């Protein structure tokens, strides 16, 4: 079936030629007029884009807390984040190289200082108080927000919302994996076809420069034999990861709190409040979110643990081998709305791209916890070991039909073999959360669940 995709771009507030300012008859004023026109053009390019779609999820809605002061604070913080994104690439490489890991270790130590030791063993889980109630709150809040933001027929995901691209790839299991890691899909050297979706944060679809500086990757590995924990797909293994090494919330209780503020378009107050503050989580995220150059040039982290066979837990990460960094054009002015997609298109038009998939086995049940996903797993305790290569061949992927295909697919970490069962309270919540919201999205778009096999083709 060939699907056509509606155009949901953004109409930039821009001036194709400098605005005309009437000049007095004195020729000496011409230089001043040119400087004024140039200044006005700069201001215009710094303004946020105006969404052209009637869906309120296109673009960034203003805060809606019910309190005028809180709305002003939330919107002002967003404004300053957007300004920082314009200058971030000019200093960020040096910051990341010199101090980011040092600060990450410091904040991680402070997070651990506040935690208690639950006395769990390696790969051991423990149901959290009111875990099911928090899960249901998350589902309710995210479902309500999706209905608020999107219209039937163009109903988008509640998280990892904007698709930068969905591309063909191969997951190639390495031959030199240590014996204790040869479990599940890593048991034997083998090549699997994959559909790889690169996406932005959500729950909105904004110009790339106006998001929070966060990306994600979803890998649907196909042709995987054996029973699966979620039976709506028979031959897939899904892997999801984000560009920060820790999750935005430690557990389902905090996630439910975040979703309530997200519904009000004021996520800042999840982190900064007097009753349930998460300041350290905010700082940790801030160390890793940034103005991205290309989805093909980043690293991605699972943040939550998975089984690696019986009695072993692991996190995985996905590391780009590409050394070249795409320049974000026109900064500190406004770049293209979809500059991340443009970077992908330009790269894959001329070359293959590869990522290393690395596994990190849990060796300390307290410092590498299962039930708290805001804690950074230190590589000094357990190195990240290359286990597979994600190969993305040169290709053209930006046809409307192929982008529409992303709407049909459903990524769920519970599409997996038992040897890689997701672990922890947020993963347990994802079992019902992802399934429920995927069914909502597909029903609102009038599409059925579809399990791909890698042989799909699309009209140009």
N, C-alpha and C positions, 0 to 999 in steps of 0.2 A: 504494500500500500504506500503510495507516495503522498506525503502531506505537504501542504503549503504553509509557510510560516508568516504570520502578520508582521508588519514592520513596527517595532516598538523602540525605535531610536529615541534620542533626546534632541530637542531643538535648542541648540546653543543660543544664549543671548550674546550675539557677536555682531560686529560690524565689518562687512567685507571690505569696505574702504573707509578711511577716516571720516568722522562726522564733519559736516560742513559748518564752520563758524564764520559768520559774515565778517569780512575784514574791512577796516576803515580804509579810506583812500590813501592813508600814509603807507607807503611800501615797507617802512621799517617794522610794521606790525606783523609781517608775514612769518618771520622766524618765531615770534611768540605764538601765533596761531598754530603753527606746526607743533610746537611743544605742548600746547593745550590739547590739541587733537590726539597726539601720541599718548598723553596722560589719560584722556578719556577712554581710549582704546584699551589701555592696560587695565583700567578699572572694570571695563566691561568684561574682559577676559577672566577677571578674578571672580566675577559673580557666579553663583551656582547656576547650573543649567536648569531650564524649565522643562519638565516632562511633557511630552507631546501626547501621552496616552491618558485616557480618563481613569485608568486604574491608579489608585492612590499609592500603590507599591512602587510605581516608576517614579524615581526621585525620592527625596528624603522628607517625609512629613514632619511638621513641627511637633514639638512636645505637646502632650495633651494630658497633663497630670491632674487638671482641675484646680491647680494653684498657680496663679500668674507668676509669682516669683520663681517657683520651681521651673516653670516652663522657660522663663528667661534665662535661668542659669544653665539648663540643659541645652538650649539652642545656642547660647553664647559659647559653651564648651565645644559644641560641634563646629562652630565657626572657627575657633582657634585651632582645632584639630585639622580642619581643611587648609588653613593657612600654613600650618607646619608641614603638611604633605607637599606643599609647593617648593619648599626649600630643603626637605629631608635628604634628597640624593646628594646635596652639596657637602654634607658633613657625615652622613650615616655610615659610609664605608669605613671611615677612620674610627668612629665610635664603636662599631661592631667589632673591628679588629682589636681594639685596645681594651675596652672596658665592659663590653656587653656580657661576656662570660663571667667576669669577676662579679658584676652586679647580680647576674643570675644566681650565682652560688651564694651570695650574701642574702638575697631575698629568700632563696630556698631554705637557708639555715633559719631565718626568722619564721618562716612558715612551719618548719619542723619543730621549732622551739615552742610553738603554740599548740602542737598536737600532743595527744596522749598515745601511749603505746598500747594497742589493743591485744598484744600477745598472739597475733596470728602467725601461722606457719607459712612457708613458701607456697605460693599458689592457692592459699586458703581464702575463701570468701566468708563474709558475715552479713546477714540481712540487717539493714539499718532501721532504726525506729521510724515508723510511719512511711516506710519506703514506697509502698503501693499508693498511699494517699498523695505523696509528692509527685509520683509518676503521673497520676491522674490529673493533678493540677497542671503539670507541664503540658499534657496532651490538650487539656481544655483551653489553656491560655494560647498555645500555638495555633490550635484550630480556629479559635475566635479571631486571632490576628490575621490568619490567612484569609478568612472570610471578609474581614474588614479591608484588606489590602487588594484583593484580587477578584476578578469577575469570572463567571463560568466561561469556559472556552479558552481562557488565558490564565488559568489558576496555577500559580507558581509554588515551588517548594517553600516550606517554612524556614528553612535554614540552608546555607550553601546555595543561595538562590540563583544568582546570575551565572549563566553558563558562558565561560570564555571559549570553550570548544570541547567537542567530544571527538576523540581520534582513535584510530585503530592502533593496536600495539601487540606486543608479545611479552609474556613473562617467561624468562629463561632461567630455570633453576640451575644453580652452579654445581659443579662436580666436587668442589673442595670444601664443602660445608663440614664443620666438625660433627662427629658422630652423634653427640647428644642433641644436636639441632636437627637431625634428619627425621623430622616428624611431619605428618600431614602432607601438604602439597610440596614440602621441601625434602621428602623422603628419598626421592630419586631425581637425577638430572632429567629434565623434561622441558619442553616448550609448550606453553599454553597461549591460545589467542586471548585477546583482552579488548574491551572497550574502556577507554580512559576518559573520564570527564574532569576537566579543570574548571573550577568555579570560584566565585567570590563569596563574601560572607553572608549576606542576607540580614534580616528578612526582606530587605528592599532590593530593588535593582536600580543602581545609581550609575552615573559616570564613574569610571574606574578611579579617578583622582579624588572622588568624594566618598569612597568607602573607607573603612577603618584601617586599611592596609593589611588585609588578611586574605589568604587564599586557601583553597583546599583541593584535594585530589581524591577521586573515587575510581577504583580499579575493579572492573567486573571481569574476573578470570573465568574463562569458559572451557568446557570440555573436562571438567574435574569429576572423576568417577567417585562412586561411593555415596552412602546416605548423607543427607544434609539436615541440619537442625531446624530449618524452616523449609517446609515442603512445597511452597509455591514455585520453587525453581529446583530443577533436578541436577544440573551440571555446572553450577556457578559457585564461585568463592569470591565474595565481595570484600574489598579492603578500602577503608576510608581513613584519611589523614589530613591534618591541617598544618599551616606554616608556623605555628607556635609549638614549642616542645611540651607545654602543659595546657590542660584544658581550661577554658574560661571559668568553670566552676568546679569545686572539689567534689560535690556530691549532688544527689537529686534534690535535697532540701534547698541548697543554694541555687540550683538550676530553676526550681519552681519560683523562687524569689526573683531571679533575673527575668524570667518570662513575664511575670506580672508587670515589671517596669518596662519591658520591651513592648508590651501591648500599648503602653502609654507613650511610646517613642521617647523614653527617657531612661535609657539603660544606665546612665551615669549614677543614678541613685540606688542601683543595686550595690554598687561598690562603695559609695559615699553616703552613709546614713548613720543614725545614732543607735539603731537597734540590732542590725545584722550587717556591720561593715565588712567589706572585702577589699580593703585598701592594698594589701600585699598582692592579692590576685590581680588587681588593676595594674600595679607596677610591673609585675611579671609579664603580663600581656603587652604592656607598653614597651618593654625592652625588645620585643620581637616583631610587633606590627610596624610596618613602615611603607613607604612608597615603593611598590614592587615594580620590577623591570619587565618581567615576563613569567608566566606560569611554568615555562620550560627551564627556568634558571634558578629555581628555589629548592629548598628542602621542605619535607613534610613529615609530620610525626603522628603516630596513632594516638598518643596521649593516654589512651586507656589500654589496659593489658588484655592479653589473650592467652589461652592455653597453647603450649607447645608440646603436645603429648601429655600423658598422665604425669601429674605432679610437678610440672614446669610451667611457669608463667613467663611471658615475654611482651615487650613492646616492639613495634617495628617502625622504621623510618625510611623515607624515600629521598635519595640525594641525587640531584642533577649532576651529571658529569660535565656539563657545558661550562667552560671557563669564561667565555665572552659574555658581557652584560649589555643588553640592549639599552640604548640611551632613550630616556623619556623626553620626547621632543617638546619644545616651547616652554618648559619650566623656566622661571616660576609663574608663567602665565598658564592658561588652561590647555592641557593637551587634548588629544582626541578622546571622545567619550569612551571608546572601546579600545584604548591603546594597548591593553594587555592582549586582547584578541588579535589586534593588528600585528603585535610582535610574534605571536604564535604563527600566524599565517605567513609572515615573512620568513621565519626560520624554517618551517617545515616545507616551504616551497623550494628550498635549496639544499637541505641536509637532513639526515637522521638525527635523532636525539635519544640519549640513553640516561637512565637513572639506576643507581645502585639501591637495592632493597636490603636493608640491614636489620638484623635481629639482635635485641638486647635482652638477655635472660635475667630474670629476677634472682638476685643473690642475697638480698637483705630485706626481710619482710616489713621492716619499719621504714627504712630510708628509701625503699622502692615499693610503696604501698599499692595494694589492690583497690581499696575502697576510697582512696582520696586521689583524684586525678589532677589536682592543682600542684602536686609535688613533682619536681624535676628528678628523673632517675639519673643519678650521676654516672657518667661513663667510666669514672675511676673505679667504681665498684663492679662494673660489668661492661666491657667494651661492646660497641656495636659491630657485629660481625656480618660482612657481606654474605648474603644467601641467594640472591637472585638479581637478574638484570631486567629492568623494564625497557624494552626496545620499542621506540616509536619511529617508524620509517617515514621518509619523506612522503608527503601526501598533500592533497587539497581537501579541506574538510569544512569549508565555510559556506556550503550551499544551504539555503533555507530548509530544505528537506532534512538534511543531516542535523541541523540544530533542533528541528522539531522532534527528531528521534530521541533527543535527550529527555524530552517531556514524557516519553513512553516508558523509559527505563525506570526501574526502582532499585536503588542501592540500599542494602541493609546488611550490617555486619553479621547478622544471624543467618544470612545465606552462606553457610560454611560447613565444612566437615567437622565432626565432633572433636577432632584433635586440635582445632583452633577456636574452641568455644569462647565467646567474649566473656570477660570477667569484671566483677565490680558492680556497684549499685547503678551507676549511670548506664552501663552496658545492659544490665537486666532491664532497665527502663526502656532502652532503645528497642527491645524486642517488640513491645506493644506500640511504643511511640512511632517508630518508623513505619510499621505496618498500618497503623490507623491513619496517619497523615498521608501516606502514599495512597491508600484507598480513597481518602477524601479528595486528594488532588486528581486522581484518575477519574473519579465519578464526576467531578465538576468539569473536567475536560472531555468527558464522554469517550474515554479510551479504556481498553481492557489491559490488565496486567500482561506483560510480554516478556518471555525469556529469550534473549538473543542467543545466536549460535556463532556469530562472527561472520556469517555469509551475507549479511544485509548489504543492499546497494541502494543508492539514492540518486534521484534525478539531479542533473547539474542545475 
